[in-house]
Amino acid sequence: MDDKRKELLKGLPKIDEVIGLLEKKGIDAKASREIVLTTCRDVVQKLRDSILAVQDKQLPALSTDAASAARNVEAIIDDLYHYKLKRLVNATGVILHTNLGRAPLCPEALNRIIDVARGYSNLEFDLERGERGLRYDHVSRLICALTGAEDALIVNNNAAAVLLTLNTLADRKEAIVSRGELIEIGGEFRIPDVMTKSNSILREVGTTNRTRLADYEKAIGPNTGVILKVHTSNYRIVGFTEEAELPPLVALGKHHGIPVFDDLGSGCLIDLAAHGLQHEPTVRDVLASGVDVVTFSGDKLLGGPQAGIIVGNKDIVARIKKNPLNRALRIDKFTLAALEATLMHYLTPEDAPRKLRSLKALTEPLRDVKKRARKLINKLKRTNIPDLTFELREDVAAAGGGSLPTENIPTIVVTIKHAKVPSSRMEAKLRHAAVPIIVRVDEDQILLDMRTVAEDEFGFVEDALRQISAN
Ligand SMILES: *Cc1c(COP(=O)(O)O)cnc(C)c1O
């Protein structure tokens, strides 16, 4: 090691010295002694690592004095007070964006969360009888009314619902599933892996593109636990394809006394075709075909909080409720409160797309999207922020969240160009705004997809654009 580095290492600030400086600045009002101490040690250790690692010419640039170290420690502690999970504006046009929190909640759901969580609640208390109750009971009647199911149960998310249902029906038994439905949803959710974890044995049948009823029939044996159908949410097999229809599959299951389980993924409660989207069988349709148990998400097409909803025949749902694994996957009170309010909007199905933002974004007529785009452009033009030009053009949005993968939803984007700031820098700057704006980049301009931007978010867009021009 050269002398210069040795000297710098010897001169590293002492921890006590840094703490002394911080105490003078009143650090103990911001963090405990343990936090201050560990942060000081980290900062000094990092400095030591840098002295050893940087190139010779960078050495003089290192600030190795106690005052700089104290400033660093203070900045790190101050940063702990900044919320990292924050609201943002989704201008990507991906409506159920899994990375951006999927479905925004409706105002009623938000109010219910505050109301229920502020104090105590009857989460597991039966007010009629004055004794212990079940948390699912608050929403199961609503779910049954909306789907025609005999009973319902809710867990943390649909991945949990699938795991729990498989474990209940096919622990150490075979689950028969078509090869074309062995899908990966993303984020580590692969059907074969979930099966392994549920302790069920995968029995693949058919081929990637064609699976017939006879393939299922041949696979049935003494160790069959369940026949599983999986909605191929995020992809489609097209061309020379065949899959077994539900009614004959159900008949096959009944004949052999084997339950049929359909993992619907998105699980739609209303007829999307009535709103100009492609037809998806509703949960009610699927149950009406005689399927024993169906699972779907709360925060995909349903437009509510993250949850996994299990519906079906009451004997099977009763078995699932009793599975000890259920306790580990149970839904919390915030989610339950939000789900109840969300589901109520479906009692009059024509209301749901007006009340639930994600459904509205999916079904809103293009002319309304265009109107909003014009409003935004007019508002932005009035701000007179220099160097910006705005235009409006047609484009395509996507449902996201593995829902309706082949649906190209027509949309309107506002294109924004800055005379001096390249589009990639603009994208990054908007992402760093106080309320971040997440956009698409298209060569030399950025695109704000108006299908996912609401009018009450225009102010955030304006503020973020001002910040770009200000520095
Ligand atoms: C999305 C999806 C899941 C997982 O649901 P989460 O709510 O994300 O846990 C499982 N199965 C299918 C078919 C899906 O589309």
The ligand as a MOL file (V3000), in Angstrom:
LIG
                    3D

  0  0  0     0  0            999 V3000
M  V30 BEGIN CTAB
M  V30 COUNTS 15 15 0 0 0
M  V30 BEGIN ATOM
M  V30 1 C -52.3160 -13.8500 -11.6100 0
M  V30 2 C -52.5480 -15.2780 -11.5280 0
M  V30 3 C -52.2160 -15.9960 -10.3720 0
M  V30 4 C -51.5910 -15.3310 -9.1850 0
M  V30 5 O -52.4710 -14.4000 -8.6400 0
M  V30 6 P -51.9450 -13.2750 -7.6360 0
M  V30 7 O -53.1950 -12.5500 -7.2240 0
M  V30 8 O -50.9990 -12.4290 -8.4020 0
M  V30 9 O -51.3090 -13.9740 -6.4980 0
M  V30 10 C -52.4710 -17.3440 -10.3590 0
M  V30 11 N -53.0210 -17.9720 -11.4210 0
M  V30 12 C -53.3520 -17.3150 -12.5470 0
M  V30 13 C -53.9500 -18.0620 -13.6960 0
M  V30 14 C -53.1280 -15.9420 -12.6390 0
M  V30 15 O -53.4450 -15.2730 -13.7480 0
M  V30 END ATOM
M  V30 BEGIN BOND
M  V30 1 1 1 2
M  V30 2 1 2 3
M  V30 3 2 2 14
M  V30 4 1 3 4
M  V30 5 2 3 10
M  V30 6 1 4 5
M  V30 7 1 5 6
M  V30 8 2 6 7
M  V30 9 1 6 8
M  V30 10 1 6 9
M  V30 11 1 10 11
M  V30 12 2 11 12
M  V30 13 1 12 13
M  V30 14 1 12 14
M  V30 15 1 14 15
M  V30 END BOND
M  V30 END CTAB
M  END
